[in-house]
Amino acid sequence: MFRRIFVLAVVLNVLMALNAFTLVRAQDETEVLSEALIADIAQRYTDDIWNKRDMVVGDTL
């Protein structure tokens, strides 16, 4: 009986570890995308300043 419970606990721990690994991996990819998005917004903002274009209410970067 104890062996069955132990095996079940080990299997559940392995499944949780795999699940955590996929979540961490997905989070890493999301950070790369968000960093690229932030860099793009910063580039557009500096381009607008460099070109001295006035922003109008409602304009988006």
PDB file of N, CA, C and O in Angstrom:
ATOM      1  N   MET A   1       0.824  -1.193   0.000  1.00  0.00           N
ATOM      2  CA  MET A   1       0.000   0.000   0.000  1.00  0.00           C
ATOM      3  C   MET A   1       0.877   1.269   0.000  1.00  0.00           C
ATOM      4  O   MET A   1       0.627   2.222  -0.739  1.00  0.00           O
ATOM      5  N   PHE A   2       1.909   1.243   0.855  1.00  0.00           N
ATOM      6  CA  PHE A   2       2.796   2.400   0.925  1.00  0.00           C
ATOM      7  C   PHE A   2       3.515   2.618  -0.400  1.00  0.00           C
ATOM      8  O   PHE A   2       3.720   3.758  -0.815  1.00  0.00           O
ATOM      9  N   ARG A   3       3.896   1.537  -1.062  1.00  0.00           N
ATOM     10  CA  ARG A   3       4.593   1.654  -2.346  1.00  0.00           C
ATOM     11  C   ARG A   3       3.703   2.308  -3.390  1.00  0.00           C
ATOM     12  O   ARG A   3       4.173   3.128  -4.179  1.00  0.00           O
ATOM     13  N   ARG A   4       2.431   1.958  -3.402  1.00  0.00           N
ATOM     14  CA  ARG A   4       1.508   2.551  -4.374  1.00  0.00           C
ATOM     15  C   ARG A   4       1.375   4.058  -4.143  1.00  0.00           C
ATOM     16  O   ARG A   4       1.383   4.846  -5.089  1.00  0.00           O
ATOM     17  N   ILE A   5       1.255   4.436  -2.888  1.00  0.00           N
ATOM     18  CA  ILE A   5       1.138   5.859  -2.570  1.00  0.00           C
ATOM     19  C   ILE A   5       2.424   6.587  -2.951  1.00  0.00           C
ATOM     20  O   ILE A   5       2.381   7.687  -3.501  1.00  0.00           O
ATOM     21  N   PHE A   6       3.572   5.964  -2.657  1.00  0.00           N
ATOM     22  CA  PHE A   6       4.859   6.567  -2.986  1.00  0.00           C
ATOM     23  C   PHE A   6       5.015   6.728  -4.496  1.00  0.00           C
ATOM     24  O   PHE A   6       5.452   7.778  -4.966  1.00  0.00           O
ATOM     25  N   VAL A   7       4.661   5.699  -5.251  1.00  0.00           N
ATOM     26  CA  VAL A   7       4.760   5.765  -6.713  1.00  0.00           C
ATOM     27  C   VAL A   7       3.823   6.839  -7.254  1.00  0.00           C
ATOM     28  O   VAL A   7       4.191   7.598  -8.151  1.00  0.00           O
ATOM     29  N   LEU A   8       2.624   6.900  -6.714  1.00  0.00           N
ATOM     30  CA  LEU A   8       1.672   7.924  -7.140  1.00  0.00           C
ATOM     31  C   LEU A   8       2.223   9.327  -6.854  1.00  0.00           C
ATOM     32  O   LEU A   8       2.096  10.229  -7.683  1.00  0.00           O
ATOM     33  N   ALA A   9       2.826   9.501  -5.692  1.00  0.00           N
ATOM     34  CA  ALA A   9       3.405  10.801  -5.344  1.00  0.00           C
ATOM     35  C   ALA A   9       4.556  11.155  -6.287  1.00  0.00           C
ATOM     36  O   ALA A   9       4.683  12.306  -6.703  1.00  0.00           O
ATOM     37  N   VAL A  10       5.385  10.181  -6.623  1.00  0.00           N
ATOM     38  CA  VAL A  10       6.499  10.429  -7.542  1.00  0.00           C
ATOM     39  C   VAL A  10       5.973  10.809  -8.920  1.00  0.00           C
ATOM     40  O   VAL A  10       6.477  11.744  -9.541  1.00  0.00           O
ATOM     41  N   VAL A  11       4.979  10.100  -9.394  1.00  0.00           N
ATOM     42  CA  VAL A  11       4.402  10.396 -10.709  1.00  0.00           C
ATOM     43  C   VAL A  11       3.794  11.801 -10.720  1.00  0.00           C
ATOM     44  O   VAL A  11       3.975  12.551 -11.679  1.00  0.00           O
ATOM     45  N   LEU A  12       3.083  12.148  -9.667  1.00  0.00           N
ATOM     46  CA  LEU A  12       2.491  13.488  -9.602  1.00  0.00           C
ATOM     47  C   LEU A  12       3.569  14.571  -9.542  1.00  0.00           C
ATOM     48  O   LEU A  12       3.417  15.630 -10.151  1.00  0.00           O
ATOM     49  N   ASN A  13       4.645  14.316  -8.819  1.00  0.00           N
ATOM     50  CA  ASN A  13       5.748  15.286  -8.771  1.00  0.00           C
ATOM     51  C   ASN A  13       6.392  15.465 -10.135  1.00  0.00           C
ATOM     52  O   ASN A  13       6.738  16.584 -10.513  1.00  0.00           O
ATOM     53  N   VAL A  14       6.555  14.387 -10.873  1.00  0.00           N
ATOM     54  CA  VAL A  14       7.127  14.479 -12.220  1.00  0.00           C
ATOM     55  C   VAL A  14       6.202  15.280 -13.131  1.00  0.00           C
ATOM     56  O   VAL A  14       6.661  16.120 -13.905  1.00  0.00           O
ATOM     57  N   LEU A  15       4.910  15.019 -13.037  1.00  0.00           N
ATOM     58  CA  LEU A  15       3.950  15.772 -13.859  1.00  0.00           C
ATOM     59  C   LEU A  15       3.964  17.260 -13.506  1.00  0.00           C
ATOM     60  O   LEU A  15       3.910  18.111 -14.394  1.00  0.00           O
ATOM     61  N   MET A  16       4.034  17.572 -12.220  1.00  0.00           N
ATOM     62  CA  MET A  16       4.083  18.980 -11.820  1.00  0.00           C
ATOM     63  C   MET A  16       5.374  19.643 -12.297  1.00  0.00           C
ATOM     64  O   MET A  16       5.361  20.808 -12.696  1.00  0.00           O
ATOM     65  N   ALA A  17       6.477  18.916 -12.259  1.00  0.00           N
ATOM     66  CA  ALA A  17       7.745  19.470 -12.735  1.00  0.00           C
ATOM     67  C   ALA A  17       7.686  19.745 -14.235  1.00  0.00           C
ATOM     68  O   ALA A  17       8.166  20.782 -14.694  1.00  0.00           O
ATOM     69  N   LEU A  18       7.104  18.830 -14.997  1.00  0.00           N
ATOM     70  CA  LEU A  18       6.970  19.043 -16.439  1.00  0.00           C
ATOM     71  C   LEU A  18       6.065  20.234 -16.731  1.00  0.00           C
ATOM     72  O   LEU A  18       6.342  21.036 -17.623  1.00  0.00           O
ATOM     73  N   ASN A  19       4.992  20.335 -15.978  1.00  0.00           N
ATOM     74  CA  ASN A  19       4.070  21.456 -16.154  1.00  0.00           C
ATOM     75  C   ASN A  19       4.766  22.777 -15.832  1.00  0.00           C
ATOM     76  O   ASN A  19       4.613  23.756 -16.562  1.00  0.00           O
ATOM     77  N   ALA A  20       5.522  22.802 -14.752  1.00  0.00           N
ATOM     78  CA  ALA A  20       6.251  24.018 -14.386  1.00  0.00           C
ATOM     79  C   ALA A  20       7.284  24.369 -15.453  1.00  0.00           C
ATOM     80  O   ALA A  20       7.475  25.544 -15.767  1.00  0.00           O
ATOM     81  N   PHE A  21       7.942  23.373 -16.005  1.00  0.00           N
ATOM     82  CA  PHE A  21       8.942  23.622 -17.049  1.00  0.00           C
ATOM     83  C   PHE A  21       8.307  24.273 -18.272  1.00  0.00           C
ATOM     84  O   PHE A  21       8.869  25.209 -18.840  1.00  0.00           O
ATOM     85  N   THR A  22       7.136  23.780 -18.681  1.00  0.00           N
ATOM     86  CA  THR A  22       6.476  24.371 -19.850  1.00  0.00           C
ATOM     87  C   THR A  22       6.015  25.792 -19.550  1.00  0.00           C
ATOM     88  O   THR A  22       6.063  26.654 -20.427  1.00  0.00           O
ATOM     89  N   LEU A  23       5.565  26.049 -18.312  1.00  0.00           N
ATOM     90  CA  LEU A  23       5.148  27.406 -17.965  1.00  0.00           C
ATOM     91  C   LEU A  23       6.331  28.360 -17.956  1.00  0.00           C
ATOM     92  O   LEU A  23       6.220  29.493 -18.424  1.00  0.00           O
ATOM     93  N   VAL A  24       7.460  27.911 -17.426  1.00  0.00           N
ATOM     94  CA  VAL A  24       8.658  28.759 -17.408  1.00  0.00           C
ATOM     95  C   VAL A  24       9.127  29.027 -18.826  1.00  0.00           C
ATOM     96  O   VAL A  24       9.527  30.146 -19.149  1.00  0.00           O
ATOM     97  N   ARG A  25       9.082  28.021 -19.661  1.00  0.00           N
ATOM     98  CA  ARG A  25       9.507  28.187 -21.050  1.00  0.00           C
ATOM     99  C   ARG A  25       8.592  29.172 -21.778  1.00  0.00           C
ATOM    100  O   ARG A  25       9.066  30.023 -22.530  1.00  0.00           O
ATOM    101  N   ALA A  26       7.285  29.054 -21.555  1.00  0.00           N
ATOM    102  CA  ALA A  26       6.339  29.982 -22.177  1.00  0.00           C
ATOM    103  C   ALA A  26       6.563  31.398 -21.661  1.00  0.00           C
ATOM    104  O   ALA A  26       6.456  32.358 -22.424  1.00  0.00           O
ATOM    105  N   GLN A  27       6.870  31.537 -20.382  1.00  0.00           N
ATOM    106  CA  GLN A  27       7.128  32.859 -19.815  1.00  0.00           C
ATOM    107  C   GLN A  27       8.370  33.480 -20.436  1.00  0.00           C
ATOM    108  O   GLN A  27       8.388  34.682 -20.702  1.00  0.00           O
ATOM    109  N   ASP A  28       9.404  32.686 -20.671  1.00  0.00           N
ATOM    110  CA  ASP A  28      10.623  33.203 -21.294  1.00  0.00           C
ATOM    111  C   ASP A  28      10.330  33.741 -22.690  1.00  0.00           C
ATOM    112  O   ASP A  28      10.841  34.797 -23.063  1.00  0.00           O
ATOM    113  N   GLU A  29       9.518  33.030 -23.463  1.00  0.00           N
ATOM    114  CA  GLU A  29       9.176  33.485 -24.805  1.00  0.00           C
ATOM    115  C   GLU A  29       8.355  34.764 -24.744  1.00  0.00           C
ATOM    116  O   GLU A  29       8.512  35.647 -25.587  1.00  0.00           O
ATOM    117  N   THR A  30       7.474  34.867 -23.741  1.00  0.00           N
ATOM    118  CA  THR A  30       6.662  36.064 -23.587  1.00  0.00           C
ATOM    119  C   THR A  30       7.537  37.265 -23.255  1.00  0.00           C
ATOM    120  O   THR A  30       7.297  38.363 -23.757  1.00  0.00           O
ATOM    121  N   GLU A  31       8.556  37.065 -22.408  1.00  0.00           N
ATOM    122  CA  GLU A  31       9.441  38.167 -22.067  1.00  0.00           C
ATOM    123  C   GLU A  31      10.183  38.673 -23.297  1.00  0.00           C
ATOM    124  O   GLU A  31      10.370  39.879 -23.459  1.00  0.00           O
ATOM    125  N   VAL A  32      10.601  37.766 -24.156  1.00  0.00           N
ATOM    126  CA  VAL A  32      11.302  38.178 -25.376  1.00  0.00           C
ATOM    127  C   VAL A  32      10.370  39.006 -26.245  1.00  0.00           C
ATOM    128  O   VAL A  32      10.777  40.031 -26.793  1.00  0.00           O
ATOM    129  N   LEU A  33       9.126  38.571 -26.376  1.00  0.00           N
ATOM    130  CA  LEU A  33       8.168  39.322 -27.179  1.00  0.00           C
ATOM    131  C   LEU A  33       7.891  40.685 -26.563  1.00  0.00           C
ATOM    132  O   LEU A  33       7.821  41.684 -27.278  1.00  0.00           O
ATOM    133  N   SER A  34       7.734  40.739 -25.245  1.00  0.00           N
ATOM    134  CA  SER A  34       7.442  42.020 -24.613  1.00  0.00           C
ATOM    135  C   SER A  34       8.644  42.954 -24.688  1.00  0.00           C
ATOM    136  O   SER A  34       8.471  44.164 -24.838  1.00  0.00           O
ATOM    137  N   GLU A  35       9.870  42.411 -24.587  1.00  0.00           N
ATOM    138  CA  GLU A  35      11.056  43.254 -24.733  1.00  0.00           C
ATOM    139  C   GLU A  35      11.137  43.831 -26.140  1.00  0.00           C
ATOM    140  O   GLU A  35      11.494  44.997 -26.309  1.00  0.00           O
ATOM    141  N   ALA A  36      10.813  43.038 -27.140  1.00  0.00           N
ATOM    142  CA  ALA A  36      10.824  43.525 -28.518  1.00  0.00           C
ATOM    143  C   ALA A  36       9.755  44.595 -28.708  1.00  0.00           C
ATOM    144  O   ALA A  36       9.980  45.585 -29.405  1.00  0.00           O
ATOM    145  N   LEU A  37       8.602  44.400 -28.095  1.00  0.00           N
ATOM    146  CA  LEU A  37       7.520  45.378 -28.200  1.00  0.00           C
ATOM    147  C   LEU A  37       7.917  46.694 -27.539  1.00  0.00           C
ATOM    148  O   LEU A  37       7.677  47.768 -28.092  1.00  0.00           O
ATOM    149  N   ILE A  38       8.523  46.611 -26.360  1.00  0.00           N
ATOM    150  CA  ILE A  38       8.965  47.820 -25.666  1.00  0.00           C
ATOM    151  C   ILE A  38      10.036  48.542 -26.480  1.00  0.00           C
ATOM    152  O   ILE A  38      10.015  49.768 -26.582  1.00  0.00           O
ATOM    153  N   ALA A  39      10.967  47.792 -27.055  1.00  0.00           N
ATOM    154  CA  ALA A  39      12.011  48.407 -27.880  1.00  0.00           C
ATOM    155  C   ALA A  39      11.405  49.086 -29.105  1.00  0.00           C
ATOM    156  O   ALA A  39      11.856  50.158 -29.509  1.00  0.00           O
ATOM    157  N   ASP A  40      10.383  48.466 -29.695  1.00  0.00           N
ATOM    158  CA  ASP A  40       9.722  49.054 -30.864  1.00  0.00           C
ATOM    159  C   ASP A  40       9.019  50.353 -30.490  1.00  0.00           C
ATOM    160  O   ASP A  40       9.106  51.341 -31.220  1.00  0.00           O
ATOM    161  N   ILE A  41       8.327  50.353 -29.364  1.00  0.00           N
ATOM    162  CA  ILE A  41       7.636  51.568 -28.917  1.00  0.00           C
ATOM    163  C   ILE A  41       8.645  52.674 -28.622  1.00  0.00           C
ATOM    164  O   ILE A  41       8.434  53.830 -28.990  1.00  0.00           O
ATOM    165  N   ALA A  42       9.745  52.313 -27.955  1.00  0.00           N
ATOM    166  CA  ALA A  42      10.771  53.317 -27.652  1.00  0.00           C
ATOM    167  C   ALA A  42      11.374  53.883 -28.933  1.00  0.00           C
ATOM    168  O   ALA A  42      11.638  55.082 -29.020  1.00  0.00           O
ATOM    169  N   GLN A  43      11.589  53.032 -29.916  1.00  0.00           N
ATOM    170  CA  GLN A  43      12.153  53.498 -31.190  1.00  0.00           C
ATOM    171  C   GLN A  43      11.194  54.452 -31.893  1.00  0.00           C
ATOM    172  O   GLN A  43      11.614  55.480 -32.424  1.00  0.00           O
ATOM    173  N   ARG A  44       9.915  54.111 -31.897  1.00  0.00           N
ATOM    174  CA  ARG A  44       8.935  55.006 -32.527  1.00  0.00           C
ATOM    175  C   ARG A  44       8.865  56.341 -31.796  1.00  0.00           C
ATOM    176  O   ARG A  44       8.773  57.399 -32.417  1.00  0.00           O
ATOM    177  N   TYR A  45       8.910  56.275 -30.468  1.00  0.00           N
ATOM    178  CA  TYR A  45       8.833  57.500 -29.672  1.00  0.00           C
ATOM    179  C   TYR A  45      10.032  58.396 -29.954  1.00  0.00           C
ATOM    180  O   TYR A  45       9.873  59.601 -30.149  1.00  0.00           O
ATOM    181  N   THR A  46      11.232  57.816 -29.977  1.00  0.00           N
ATOM    182  CA  THR A  46      12.422  58.628 -30.259  1.00  0.00           C
ATOM    183  C   THR A  46      12.412  59.125 -31.697  1.00  0.00           C
ATOM    184  O   THR A  46      12.886  60.228 -31.968  1.00  0.00           O
ATOM    185  N   ASP A  47      11.882  58.333 -32.623  1.00  0.00           N
ATOM    186  CA  ASP A  47      11.766  58.810 -34.005  1.00  0.00           C
ATOM    187  C   ASP A  47      10.832  60.011 -34.081  1.00  0.00           C
ATOM    188  O   ASP A  47      11.101  60.966 -34.810  1.00  0.00           O
ATOM    189  N   ASP A  48       9.731  59.964 -33.326  1.00  0.00           N
ATOM    190  CA  ASP A  48       8.802  61.093 -33.317  1.00  0.00           C
ATOM    191  C   ASP A  48       9.470  62.338 -32.756  1.00  0.00           C
ATOM    192  O   ASP A  48       9.267  63.439 -33.269  1.00  0.00           O
ATOM    193  N   ILE A  49      10.265  62.173 -31.706  1.00  0.00           N
ATOM    194  CA  ILE A  49      10.965  63.323 -31.132  1.00  0.00           C
ATOM    195  C   ILE A  49      12.005  63.841 -32.119  1.00  0.00           C
ATOM    196  O   ILE A  49      12.131  65.049 -32.320  1.00  0.00           O
ATOM    197  N   TRP A  50      12.744  62.929 -32.729  1.00  0.00           N
ATOM    198  CA  TRP A  50      13.802  63.322 -33.671  1.00  0.00           C
ATOM    199  C   TRP A  50      13.210  64.077 -34.860  1.00  0.00           C
ATOM    200  O   TRP A  50      13.787  65.055 -35.335  1.00  0.00           O
ATOM    201  N   ASN A  51      12.067  63.616 -35.331  1.00  0.00           N
ATOM    202  CA  ASN A  51      11.412  64.267 -36.468  1.00  0.00           C
ATOM    203  C   ASN A  51      10.596  65.478 -36.041  1.00  0.00           C
ATOM    204  O   ASN A  51      10.024  66.176 -36.878  1.00  0.00           O
ATOM    205  N   LYS A  52      10.546  65.723 -34.745  1.00  0.00           N
ATOM    206  CA  LYS A  52       9.811  66.850 -34.169  1.00  0.00           C
ATOM    207  C   LYS A  52       8.358  66.874 -34.637  1.00  0.00           C
ATOM    208  O   LYS A  52       7.787  67.929 -34.915  1.00  0.00           O
ATOM    209  N   ARG A  53       7.792  65.697 -34.711  1.00  0.00           N
ATOM    210  CA  ARG A  53       6.389  65.603 -35.095  1.00  0.00           C
ATOM    211  C   ARG A  53       5.541  65.767 -33.838  1.00  0.00           C
ATOM    212  O   ARG A  53       5.762  65.088 -32.836  1.00  0.00           O
ATOM    213  N   ASP A  54       4.582  66.664 -33.901  1.00  0.00           N
ATOM    214  CA  ASP A  54       3.702  66.875 -32.757  1.00  0.00           C
ATOM    215  C   ASP A  54       2.699  65.736 -32.675  1.00  0.00           C
ATOM    216  O   ASP A  54       2.091  65.337 -33.668  1.00  0.00           O
ATOM    217  N   MET A  55       2.549  65.233 -31.471  1.00  0.00           N
ATOM    218  CA  MET A  55       1.560  64.180 -31.264  1.00  0.00           C
ATOM    219  C   MET A  55       0.194  64.831 -31.091  1.00  0.00           C
ATOM    220  O   MET A  55       0.061  65.850 -30.413  1.00  0.00           O
ATOM    221  N   VAL A  56      -0.795  64.244 -31.696  1.00  0.00           N
ATOM    222  CA  VAL A  56      -2.157  64.726 -31.593  1.00  0.00           C
ATOM    223  C   VAL A  56      -2.898  63.779 -30.664  1.00  0.00           C
ATOM    224  O   VAL A  56      -2.613  62.582 -30.622  1.00  0.00           O
ATOM    225  N   VAL A  57      -3.853  64.327 -29.919  1.00  0.00           N
ATOM    226  CA  VAL A  57      -4.625  63.480 -29.019  1.00  0.00           C
ATOM    227  C   VAL A  57      -5.266  62.360 -29.824  1.00  0.00           C
ATOM    228  O   VAL A  57      -5.915  62.605 -30.841  1.00  0.00           O
ATOM    229  N   GLY A  58      -5.083  61.148 -29.368  1.00  0.00           N
ATOM    230  CA  GLY A  58      -5.630  59.992 -30.071  1.00  0.00           C
ATOM    231  C   GLY A  58      -4.593  59.253 -30.884  1.00  0.00           C
ATOM    232  O   GLY A  58      -4.826  58.116 -31.293  1.00  0.00           O
ATOM    233  N   ASP A  59      -3.432  59.884 -31.132  1.00  0.00           N
ATOM    234  CA  ASP A  59      -2.358  59.185 -31.848  1.00  0.00           C
ATOM    235  C   ASP A  59      -1.805  58.069 -30.979  1.00  0.00           C
ATOM    236  O   ASP A  59      -1.731  58.179 -29.755  1.00  0.00           O
ATOM    237  N   THR A  60      -1.431  57.023 -31.630  1.00  0.00           N
ATOM    238  CA  THR A  60      -0.793  55.922 -30.916  1.00  0.00           C
ATOM    239  C   THR A  60       0.644  55.804 -31.380  1.00  0.00           C
ATOM    240  O   THR A  60       0.991  56.147 -32.510  1.00  0.00           O
ATOM    241  N   LEU A  61       1.458  55.311 -30.480  1.00  0.00           N
ATOM    242  CA  LEU A  61       2.850  55.105 -30.856  1.00  0.00           C
ATOM    243  C   LEU A  61       2.886  53.904 -31.723  1.00  0.00           C
ATOM    244  O   LEU A  61       3.956  53.507 -32.183  1.00  0.00           O
TER     245      LEU A  61
END
